[in-house]
Amino acid sequence: MNYLLVYLLLLSAFAVVFFIGRQKKKHDYIDILWGLGFILSAMISYLLGNKPEIGLLMVLMMLLWGGRLSFYLAKRNIGKPEDFRYREMRDKWKNRFELVMFMRIYLMQFLLNALIGFPIVFVNLQGAKSPDFFTWLGLAVWLLGFVIEITADEQLRRFKKRAENKGKLMTGGLWSWSRHPNYFGEALTWWGVFLLSLTGDPGRFWLIFSPVLITFLLVFVSGVPLLETKYKGRKDWETYKQKTSKFIPRPPRRA
């Protein structure tokens, strides 16, 4: 029953944002909800469960990770024209646009949010034992991923802020070790969450579907492929590709 309540409330949040986006003709609000969705399901499940220490740690992790992501996207989207991706969808799905948008975008993101965040909900509702090896390993992996993600984002922000870099590629700092260090950091945080979920019970290894799913999405579906396609054919990009790892950071190769 508690699982049902968690996901009904999460679905309600997606429905509310859909109606706001429909009224404002601005569906990129759903991007802001992505991080907030994990916070919502984590907090609700913690309050409904037996409040394990590991669960509280996971809630705090989601507040940091999801809060930072949603704040960044809110600054980018609120008060600005609708993101070009959603404008293209309006042109593509002219007939019954709102219905298709809800079914294919909002419900899909709800499902992915629920699946990826499930280890947190599971630990909160099923409980967890005292901290052990998996706790500290998971926390270390999560912290490493979080630091990599925020460092890469900050390096990119500072690079873009400088007028002389307009139109140029970011190839320094962490971006010289990976073409997508921010996405690598994000994936690593979810591997950390998975390891934390094994606290006191390695038999929960089946929860590995969560980090596998987010890593697959980032590398093969939504993150890396979109940017790789965007820059494909540019001379500076092709040179950058030859020297720099696609995803997992490693020292740059010599030209």
Secondary structure, DSSP 8 states (H G I E B T S, - for coil): -HHHHHHHHHHHHHHHHHHHHHHHT-TTHHHHHHHHHHHHHHHHHHHHTT--HHHHHHHHHHHHHHHHHHHHHHHHHTTS---HHHHHHHHHT-TTHHHHHIIIIIHHHHHHHHHHTHHHHHHHHH---S--HHHHHHHHHHHHHHHHHHHHHHHHHHHHHSGGGTT----SGGGGT-S-HHHHHHHHHHHHHHHHHTTT-GGGGGGGHHHHHHHHIIIIISSHHHHHHHHTT-HHHHHHHHHS-SSS-------
